[in-house]
Amino acid sequence: MKKVLVINSSARAHNSQSRKLTEIFVDHWKSIHADPVIHYRELGNTDVPHINQNWIAAAFKPASTRSEAEVEALRTSDIYISELRDADVIVLGSPMYNWSVSSTLKAYIDQILRVNETWKINPGDKQNPYTGLLENKTLFLFLTRGAQGYEKGEYNEHLNFQSNYLRTVFNIIGITNIHVVAVNGVSFDGEKFKESIEASHQNIRELIGMEEN
Ligand SMILES: Cc1cc2nc3c(=O)[nH]c(=O)nc-3n(C[C@H](O)[C@H](O)[C@H](O)COP(=O)(O)O)c2cc1C
């Protein structure tokens, strides 16, 4: 049985479109699996610790040489990474904030990008400088935005620091099988937005079907 990790990063506890998308995923997943294993990681409505002096000192030295304070500084990172290792399927809801991701998601990314834990450096290989250490995982990225036109070739593409950023960091840690569903125009209650929502829900169900076959 595949294990699912659902990560929500919207600061909105209610009426959040990205939470709605992760919910649609979970509902559909439950409808097709007899004993679903689903774990949640809340980011948007909790304090995600920022990395600090002790964190950096600890992360870049062998585990056996870490002081107690350094071990403590990595505790949250250890938990987040073990959740990722444990999961086969990761479902991430990400609202666009100020053309990028929420600050809690950024803090989470800083916690999970750990040298020799989730990625390693390939010295001397300029073409291929990093190897990801998380293998055989599928990521569903559910992106929501107030405005529109952020996709490739569209008028707001140059303002989109969300999609490529997320793809890049997850690729670096070895997660390359990524499905993206984006809902645009959330702030405008127009026909286009409704179409976008309906299409995204259908898209999520189809993507799950594809992965499961
Ligand atoms: C603090 C904040 C910043 C935002 N910045 C942007 C932005 O840069 N571009 C955009 O298109 N929408 C922006 N929005 C709109 C959100 O992306 C939109 O409301 C989306 O639905 C948020 O996801 P959620 O419904 O899961 O909270 C912003 C919203 C908030 C609250």
The ligand as an SDF file (V2000), in Angstrom:
LIG
                    3D

 31 33  0  0  0  0  0  0  0  0999 V2000
   -0.3700   37.4070    1.1290 C   0  0  0  0  0  0  0  0  0  0  0  0
   -0.9040   37.0690   -0.2410 C   0  0  0  0  0  0  0  0  0  0  0  0
   -0.1110   37.2820   -1.3470 C   0  0  0  0  0  0  0  0  0  0  0  0
   -0.5870   36.9610   -2.6260 C   0  0  0  0  0  0  0  0  0  0  0  0
    0.2130   37.1680   -3.7170 N   0  0  0  0  0  0  0  0  0  0  0  0
   -0.2470   36.8260   -4.9460 C   0  0  0  0  0  0  0  0  0  0  0  0
    0.5610   36.9980   -6.1030 C   0  0  0  0  0  0  0  0  0  0  0  0
    1.7050   37.4410   -6.0420 O   0  0  0  0  0  0  0  0  0  0  0  0
    0.0400   36.6570   -7.3070 N   0  0  0  0  0  0  0  0  0  0  0  0
   -1.2100   36.1270   -7.4390 C   0  0  0  0  0  0  0  0  0  0  0  0
   -1.6280   35.8290   -8.5610 O   0  0  0  0  0  0  0  0  0  0  0  0
   -2.0000   35.9380   -6.3550 N   0  0  0  0  0  0  0  0  0  0  0  0
   -1.5490   36.2760   -5.1220 C   0  0  0  0  0  0  0  0  0  0  0  0
   -2.3320   36.0620   -4.0200 N   0  0  0  0  0  0  0  0  0  0  0  0
   -3.6380   35.3970   -4.1970 C   0  0  0  0  0  0  0  0  0  0  0  0
   -3.5190   33.9060   -3.8060 C   0  0  0  0  0  0  0  0  0  0  0  0
   -2.5540   33.2470   -4.5840 O   0  0  0  0  0  0  0  0  0  0  0  0
   -4.8510   33.2470   -3.9510 C   0  0  0  0  0  0  0  0  0  0  0  0
   -5.7490   33.8610   -3.0450 O   0  0  0  0  0  0  0  0  0  0  0  0
   -4.8030   31.7460   -3.6970 C   0  0  0  0  0  0  0  0  0  0  0  0
   -6.0930   31.2500   -3.7450 O   0  0  0  0  0  0  0  0  0  0  0  0
   -4.2020   31.4370   -2.3620 C   0  0  0  0  0  0  0  0  0  0  0  0
   -4.3100   30.0430   -2.0760 O   0  0  0  0  0  0  0  0  0  0  0  0
   -5.2990   29.5710   -0.9320 P   0  0  0  0  0  0  0  0  0  0  0  0
   -6.7060   29.8390   -1.4310 O   0  0  0  0  0  0  0  0  0  0  0  0
   -5.0310   28.1110   -0.7710 O   0  0  0  0  0  0  0  0  0  0  0  0
   -5.0080   30.3510    0.3070 O   0  0  0  0  0  0  0  0  0  0  0  0
   -1.8840   36.4040   -2.7610 C   0  0  0  0  0  0  0  0  0  0  0  0
   -2.6610   36.1870   -1.6090 C   0  0  0  0  0  0  0  0  0  0  0  0
   -2.2040   36.5220   -0.3680 C   0  0  0  0  0  0  0  0  0  0  0  0
   -3.0570   36.2500    0.8400 C   0  0  0  0  0  0  0  0  0  0  0  0
  1  2  1  0
  2  3  1  0
  2 30  2  0
  3  4  2  0
  4  5  1  0
  4 28  1  0
  5  6  2  0
  6  7  1  0
  6 13  1  0
  7  8  2  0
  7  9  1  0
  9 10  1  0
 10 11  2  0
 10 12  1  0
 12 13  2  0
 13 14  1  0
 14 15  1  0
 14 28  1  0
 15 16  1  0
 16 17  1  0
 16 18  1  0
 18 19  1  0
 18 20  1  0
 20 21  1  0
 20 22  1  0
 22 23  1  0
 23 24  1  0
 24 25  2  0
 24 26  1  0
 24 27  1  0
 28 29  2  0
 29 30  1  0
 30 31  1  0
M  END
$$$$
